[in-house]
Amino acid sequence: MKELQYVVENHIEVIKYLKSRYPMYHRSNFFFRDIQFGIQTMMEERGISLSYAEAERIARALAVKLEREKILLPRDHQTWVVSYEEFQKPQVRAAAPARSSGPAPAVAGEATPPRPGSATA
């Protein structure tokens, strides 16, 4: 089956396609059905129709290849942890808190506390 050979030989291209379709990040969980349906969709976009069983067989072969390459680390028979640093989530930095230029303006009707050093304090 040429589709199986193509997918296994081009495993990096395939996982990049899978990442474009599914949330696949370094150290995240990834599931067998995501691999299977991703391969099926990828092949359909190339004009190749795969049956459910064919897509499943190709997905199993790809999973074995990715395990050997240490790209997928097995958790159980259908779940892996992605170990591919290129898929690291971008670091998000927390926004710095807004700086105040002085005390908040008094709202009409509210009593304003006296300032230190004023005659009423």
N, C-alpha and C positions, 0 to 999 in steps of 0.2 A: 504494500500500500504506500503510494508515493506521498500522501498527505502526512502519514505518521513519520516518515523519514524527514520530510520538510520541517515539521514542527520540532522534532527532536534535534535536528542539526542546527536549526535557527532558534534555539531556546531563548536567547537574549532578546531577539526581536519579538518573540511571542510574549515574554513576560512584560516587555514594554507596552505591547498592545493591551495585555490584561490590566496593567496599571492605568492605562487611559480609560478603561471601562469600569473598573472596580477600585474601591479604596485599598490599595496595596502599598503599604509603607514598611520600611525597615522596622523590624521587631513587632509587626502587627500579625494577627492571625489571618490565615487565608484558607479557603475551603475548596474541597474537591469539585463541588458543583460550579463554583466560580471558574475554575480551570476548564471544566468540560463545556459549559455554556459559552465561555469566552472563545475557546477554540472553534466551536460550532459557528459562532457569529463571525469570527475572523475569516473562516473558510467561505461562508456564505457571501461575505463582502468581496471575495475573490472569485465568485461564481461557482463555487464547489459546494454541493449539497452533501452533508453528512447525516447519517442516521444517528439516533440517540446512542445506539450501541457502538458505532464507529467512533463517535466523539468521546464516549466513555473510555474506549480502548486507547485512543490517542492521549487522552488526559492522564490515564494511568502511566503510560510510557513517559510522558513529559514529567510527571511527578517523580518518577524514579530517577530520571536524568537530573532534575533539579535537586533532589536529595543527595545524589552522588557529588554534585558540584557544590554542595553545602549552601545553596541558595534558599532552599526550603528545609527547615528542621522539623521533623515529625513530632506531632503531639499525640495523634492517634491515627487510625487508618484513613481518615478523610480531613484532617486538620493539620496545618503546618504553621510555623512561625517563619516569617520572611526574614532572611538574613542577607540583605543586599543593601549596602550602605548608600548606593546611588539613589535609592528610594527613600532616603531619610527625609522626614518632614522638615520643612523650613522652620528655623527658629523664629518664634514670634516674641518680640520684646514688648513688655508692658509699657503703656504710655506713661510718661512722666506726669505726676499730678500737676494740675493747673496752679500757677503761682498767683497769689493775690498781691495786688499792689498796695493794699492797706485794709483797714477794717471795712466790713460790709456796710453799705449805706443804710441809714435808719429808715424803717418803714413808717409811713405816716400813721399816727395813732399809737405807736409803741413807745414805751418809756425808754429813754437812752440812759445807760448807766453813766454816772459822772466819770470824767477822765481823771486819772491820778494827777495830783498837783493843782486841780482847779479849786476855786473858792468853795464849791458845794461839796467837795469830797471830804 
